Amino acid sequence: MRSPEEQRRRHRNERIVAAVLVIVLAAGTAIFVRESRRADEEFRRETTYIPRETPITVDVKLLQEYIRFDTSNPPGREMPAAQWLAGQIRAAGLPVEVIESAPGRGNVYARIEGKREGGGLLLLHHIDVVPTNAESWKHPPFAATIRLDQLYGRGAVDMKGAGIVFLRTFLDIAAAGRQPEFDLVFLAVADEETGSRWGMEWLVNNRPDVLDGVRYALNEGGITEMMGERVTYFGIEIGTKVQVALQVVAPTREQLQRLRIALEPYFTPDREPGRVLPEVRDFFRDVAPQRIEFADDLADIDRTIASGKFWDLPIGYRELTQNNVFAQGIVARPGGGFQMRTLLMNLPDENPDERIAWLEEKVRPFGARIGEVERKEGPVPMASSKTPFFALLKEEASRTFGCSAGTEVLNRSWNDSRFLRHRGIDSYGINPFPIDFFQAEAIHGTDERIRVEYFIKGIGFTGGLVRRYLLEGDRNRQVGG
């Protein structure tokens, strides 16, 4: 018979074992529930539509090959992908040039000469992509995995997908067997994601001949608004706000902290309405039918402002009427003191020097001053929505996707079209294929992807548009002017 002490020890051990079992069971249950929820969520995400039996075409395989070049910028490393693109053009028997703007930074240029001068069309895309955090991706970002009709990969949308669409269009025009009415130029550039220093900016300064005879351009920047699997609005980007990036410096961190607080009213448009540019007014009018809640306010923005209802509009629309300031953090300077990187997001027609002078007045009372000006751009004209080519683009988008089409003006992003518009080229930003909300959210994020069937449809849309412009002679004589 056990002594009382032994019985107490036994009961204590039994309680310890029971407690451990409870903890283990609870942890196991929690893990099971968590993994079940994650699996269920993944199942729901991947079964929100029934993928069609889409063939894996040659163009889809080309996009997979292109994505598998890691052109993350920084550092860029576009040259292998540029050589590959050039190889596709060269294999079709066409002349092509790889332009190295800096060691390892590749740009690709090819041209099909037309019958007439002055109406050339440029197909432009950038080779580089933003960096990724591979661990957070469902599929490796440079594997170009296809699952349930979705092609996953960094650059699938921004913008290697469009690059292959443009490449196929270029090659098809060359293979058509007759000379196009105007020049067709294919241009793939480096370094767009970090400011274009070794891409389009370098080319316009060092190889302006690549733009000779170009009247119009197709580039990124547009949108395809969707409801379910139907495109409801095809937005053609005609302009963006323009950036000035600089450093504001001061002896102490506290001075810059106080300054940043003082600049906060200029971060977002919570002041009086600014200027409504004619192109912005047209954009509001174009998009109004798609905005049930704000349709009347956008359709007549002048009346909306006069009636004091400007503040009812979403912030993105309000920002298109005002200049903004963004302060991006305070760090110590190598030579002493502190600096705060500051962005001036200006309306397209603003003089950047005047905006810098405005900021100087704001920072001076805080013992701060303007330091290095990293980038100063503007003014940049918007592309015209009154050209025959824009009318053709709207018509083809409506015919292909069965939707309304109109202008788009971007408030917080920009692209290489600013270099073209500055030279008098009307550059139009498009999504050549439908992009739904969830795919758009993945741009520059995790699990960037494109629907394979949408990608194939984009090839048909772009090819039809360019054929109508370059190969239908009677229409060309009207459109090219």
Backbone hydrogen bonds, N-H to C=O, Kabsch-Sander energy under -0.5 kcal/mol:
donor,donor_aa,acceptor,acceptor_aa,energy
7,Q,3,S,-2.3
8,R,4,P,-2.3
9,R,5,E,-2.3
10,R,6,E,-2.6
11,H,7,Q,-2.8
12,R,8,R,-2.4
13,N,9,R,-2.4
14,E,10,R,-2.4
15,R,11,H,-2.2
16,I,12,R,-2.3
17,V,13,N,-2.7
18,A,14,E,-2.6
19,A,15,R,-2.5
20,V,16,I,-2.6
21,L,17,V,-2.5
22,V,18,A,-2.4
23,I,19,A,-2.5
24,V,20,V,-2.9
25,L,21,L,-2.9
26,A,22,V,-2.7
27,A,23,I,-2.8
28,G,24,V,-2.9
29,T,25,L,-2.6
30,A,26,A,-2.5
31,I,27,A,-2.6
32,F,28,G,-2.5
33,V,29,T,-2.9
34,R,30,A,-2.7
35,E,31,I,-2.9
36,S,32,F,-2.5
37,R,33,V,-2.7
38,R,34,R,-2.5
39,A,35,E,-2.7
40,D,36,S,-2.7
41,E,37,R,-2.9
42,E,38,R,-2.7
43,F,39,A,-2.5
44,R,40,D,-2.5
45,R,41,E,-2.6
46,E,42,E,-2.2
47,T,43,F,-0.9
47,T,44,R,-0.6
48,T,45,R,-0.7
54,T,52,R,-1.8
57,T,55,P,-1.3
61,K,57,T,-2.0
62,L,58,V,-2.1
63,L,59,D,-2.2
64,Q,60,V,-2.1
65,E,61,K,-2.4
66,Y,62,L,-2.5
67,I,63,L,-2.5
68,R,64,Q,-1.5
69,F,66,Y,-1.5
70,D,68,R,-0.7
71,T,69,F,-1.2
73,N,129,V,-2.7
76,G,72,S,-3.2
77,R,75,P,-0.8
79,M,104,G,-1.9
82,A,78,E,-2.7
83,Q,79,M,-2.8
84,W,80,P,-1.9
85,L,81,A,-2.5
86,A,82,A,-2.6
87,G,83,Q,-2.0
88,Q,84,W,-1.6
89,I,85,L,-1.7
90,R,86,A,-2.9
91,A,87,G,-2.2
92,A,88,Q,-0.6
92,A,89,I,-0.8
93,G,90,R,-2.0
94,L,89,I,-1.5
97,E,109,Y,-2.6
99,I,97,E,-0.6
99,I,107,N,-3.3
100,E,98,V,-0.6
101,S,99,I,-0.9
101,S,105,R,-1.6
102,A,105,R,-0.8
105,R,102,A,-2.9
106,G,104,G,-0.8
107,N,99,I,-1.7
108,V,188,A,-2.8
109,Y,97,E,-2.7
110,A,186,F,-2.2
112,I,184,L,-2.7
113,E,111,R,-0.6
115,K,180,P,-1.9
116,R,181,E,-2.6
120,G,213,G,-2.3
121,L,183,D,-2.5
122,L,216,Y,-2.3
123,L,185,V,-3.2
124,L,122,L,-0.7
124,L,218,L,-2.5
125,H,187,L,-1.9
127,I,189,V,-3.4
128,D,189,V,-0.6
129,V,71,T,-1.8
134,A,132,T,-0.6
136,S,133,N,-1.9
137,W,134,A,-1.5
143,A,140,P,-1.7
147,R,145,T,-0.5
147,R,150,Q,-2.6
150,Q,147,R,-1.9
151,L,149,D,-0.5
151,L,450,I,-3.2
152,Y,145,T,-3.1
152,Y,150,Q,-0.7
153,G,448,E,-2.6
154,R,141,P,-2.6
156,A,153,G,-2.2
159,M,157,V,-0.6
160,K,155,G,-1.9
161,G,155,G,-1.4
163,G,159,M,-1.8
164,I,160,K,-2.1
165,V,161,G,-1.8
166,F,162,A,-2.9
167,L,163,G,-2.4
168,R,164,I,-2.8
169,T,165,V,-2.1
170,F,166,F,-2.5
171,L,167,L,-2.5
172,D,168,R,-2.4
173,I,169,T,-2.1
174,A,170,F,-1.8
175,A,171,L,-1.8
176,A,173,I,-1.0
177,G,174,A,-0.6
181,E,470,L,-3.1
184,L,112,I,-2.2
185,V,121,L,-2.8
186,F,110,A,-2.7
187,L,123,L,-2.5
187,L,185,V,-0.5
188,A,108,V,-2.2
189,V,125,H,-2.2
194,T,191,D,-0.7
195,G,192,E,-1.4
196,S,191,D,-3.1
199,G,196,S,-1.2
201,E,196,S,-1.4
202,W,196,S,-0.9
203,L,199,G,-2.4
204,V,200,M,-2.5
205,N,201,E,-1.3
206,N,202,W,-2.4
207,R,203,L,-2.9
210,V,207,R,-1.9
211,L,208,P,-1.8
212,D,209,D,-1.5
214,V,211,L,-2.1
215,R,120,G,-2.9
216,Y,120,G,-2.3
217,A,426,D,-1.8
218,L,122,L,-2.7
219,N,428,Y,-2.4
223,I,235,G,-1.6
225,E,233,Y,-2.4
227,M,230,R,-2.7
230,R,227,M,-1.6
232,T,225,E,-2.9
233,Y,225,E,-1.4
234,F,404,S,-2.3
235,G,223,I,-2.1
235,G,233,Y,-0.8
236,I,234,F,-0.5
236,I,406,G,-2.9
237,E,235,G,-0.7
237,E,429,G,-2.4
238,I,408,E,-2.5
239,G,408,E,-0.8
241,K,410,L,-1.0
242,V,346,N,-2.8
244,V,344,L,-1.7
245,A,375,R,-2.4
246,L,342,T,-2.4
247,Q,372,E,-2.4
248,V,340,M,-2.2
249,V,247,Q,-0.5
249,V,369,R,-2.7
250,A,338,F,-2.2
256,L,252,T,-1.2
257,Q,253,R,-2.3
258,R,254,E,-2.4
259,L,255,Q,-2.1
260,R,256,L,-2.7
261,I,257,Q,-1.8
262,A,258,R,-1.9
263,L,259,L,-1.8
264,E,260,R,-0.8
264,E,261,I,-0.8
266,Y,263,L,-2.3
267,F,264,E,-1.9
268,T,264,E,-0.7
270,D,265,P,-0.7
270,D,268,T,-2.1
275,R,321,T,-1.1
277,L,275,R,-0.8
281,R,277,L,-2.5
282,D,278,P,-2.1
283,F,279,E,-2.0
284,F,280,V,-2.6
285,R,281,R,-1.9
286,D,282,D,-2.5
287,V,283,F,-2.5
288,A,284,F,-1.3
290,Q,287,V,-1.7
291,R,288,A,-2.0
292,I,290,Q,-0.7
295,A,291,R,-1.1
295,A,292,I,-0.5
298,L,294,F,-2.6
299,A,295,A,-2.2
300,D,296,D,-1.1
301,I,298,L,-0.7
304,T,300,D,-2.0
305,I,301,I,-2.4
306,A,302,D,-2.3
307,S,303,R,-1.9
308,G,305,I,-1.5
309,K,304,T,-2.5
310,F,304,T,-0.5
312,D,309,K,-1.8
313,L,310,F,-1.6
317,Y,314,P,-0.9
318,R,314,P,-1.7
319,E,315,I,-2.6
320,L,316,G,-0.6
320,L,317,Y,-0.8
321,T,318,R,-1.9
322,Q,319,E,-1.2
324,N,345,M,-2.7
325,V,266,Y,-1.8
326,F,343,L,-2.4
328,Q,341,R,-3.2
331,V,339,Q,-2.5
333,R,337,G,-2.6
336,G,333,R,-1.7
338,F,250,A,-2.8
339,Q,331,V,-2.8
340,M,248,V,-2.5
341,R,329,G,-1.0
342,T,246,L,-3.2
343,L,326,F,-3.1
344,L,244,V,-2.9
345,M,324,N,-2.1
345,M,343,L,-0.7
346,N,242,V,-3.3
346,N,344,L,-0.9
350,E,347,L,-2.2
355,R,351,N,-1.6
356,I,352,P,-2.2
357,A,353,D,-2.3
358,W,354,E,-1.9
359,L,355,R,-2.0
360,E,356,I,-2.4
361,E,357,A,-1.6
362,K,358,W,-1.3
363,V,359,L,-2.1
364,R,360,E,-1.8
366,F,363,V,-1.6
367,G,364,R,-2.1
368,A,363,V,-1.6
369,R,249,V,-2.2
371,G,247,Q,-3.9
374,E,245,A,-1.4
374,E,372,E,-0.8
375,R,245,A,-2.2
377,E,243,Q,-1.1
380,V,348,P,-2.6
383,A,238,I,-3.0
391,A,387,T,-1.8
392,L,388,P,-2.2
393,L,389,F,-2.6
394,K,390,F,-2.6
395,E,391,A,-2.3
396,E,392,L,-2.5
397,A,393,L,-2.2
398,S,394,K,-2.4
399,R,395,E,-2.2
400,T,396,E,-2.6
401,F,397,A,-2.6
402,G,398,S,-1.5
404,S,232,T,-1.1
406,G,234,F,-2.0
408,E,236,I,-1.8
410,L,239,G,-2.2
418,R,415,N,-1.4
419,F,416,D,-1.3
420,L,416,D,-0.8
421,R,417,S,-2.9
422,H,418,R,-1.3
423,R,420,L,-1.3
424,G,421,R,-1.6
425,I,420,L,-2.1
426,D,215,R,-1.8
426,D,424,G,-0.5
427,S,425,I,-1.1
428,Y,217,A,-2.9
428,Y,426,D,-0.5
429,G,237,E,-2.6
430,I,219,N,-2.8
440,A,436,D,-2.5
441,E,437,F,-2.2
442,A,438,F,-0.8
443,I,440,A,-1.2
445,G,442,A,-2.3
448,E,445,G,-0.5
450,I,151,L,-1.5
452,V,149,D,-3.2
455,F,451,R,-2.4
456,I,452,V,-2.3
457,K,453,E,-1.9
458,G,454,Y,-2.2
459,I,455,F,-1.4
460,G,456,I,-1.6
461,F,457,K,-2.4
462,T,458,G,-2.6
463,G,459,I,-2.4
464,G,460,G,-2.2
465,L,461,F,-2.4
466,V,462,T,-2.6
467,R,463,G,-2.4
468,R,464,G,-2.1
469,Y,465,L,-1.7
470,L,466,V,-2.8
471,L,467,R,-2.6
472,E,467,R,-0.6
472,E,468,R,-0.5
473,G,471,L,-1.0
476,N,472,E,-2.2
477,R,473,G,-1.9
478,Q,474,D,-0.6
478,Q,475,R,-0.9
479,V,475,R,-2.7
480,G,476,N,-3.0
481,G,478,Q,-0.7
